[in-house]
């Protein structure tokens, strides 16, 4: 039983308002769209995300979030996020939910 529950038991008629924290994006959002494209390397499909103009640390953090969400492997090289497999639709909806503009290239 946490503090809020204890207070509700002590003062049942009182309305407790929980503070609403504004959600700040933890990474920089840019105006230009990110490019999400599909390629095959050595016969295996990959999804490439490029076009981020912010700090490399933010882009690496975004790469880690995508890899964790999809439970797939990938890497960050040459200012590109490389994800193993064809996950363009899933990645594009994830990035749009984060607040990015995304442009689909190829296929």
Beta strands, then each sheet from edge to edge (+ up, - down):
strand 1: 34-41
strand 2: 44-50
strand 3: 74-77
strand 4: 80-84
strand 5: 102-105
sheet 1: 3+ 4- 2+ 1- 5-
end
